[in-house]
Amino acid sequence: MMQNVITIAVIIVVGIVVLNLVFWNKNKKAFNDAKQQKIAERQAQREQAEEYRQKDK
């Protein structure tokens, strides 16, 4: 009986690890895309601020 419980627990843990690896690769791409977009937005804000400062002078 105890061996069955241990076997089921091992199968569940291995399943979770495999699913995490599969989804982590997909999420990594989405995360990197979001990061790139954030960097681009910050760069645009910097450029706008720079233009604004140039106008002030």
Protein Blocks (a to p, Z undefined) as FASTA:
>chain_A
ZZmmmmmmmmmmmmmmmmmmmmmmmmmmmmmmmmmmmmmmmmmmmmmmmmmmmmmZZ
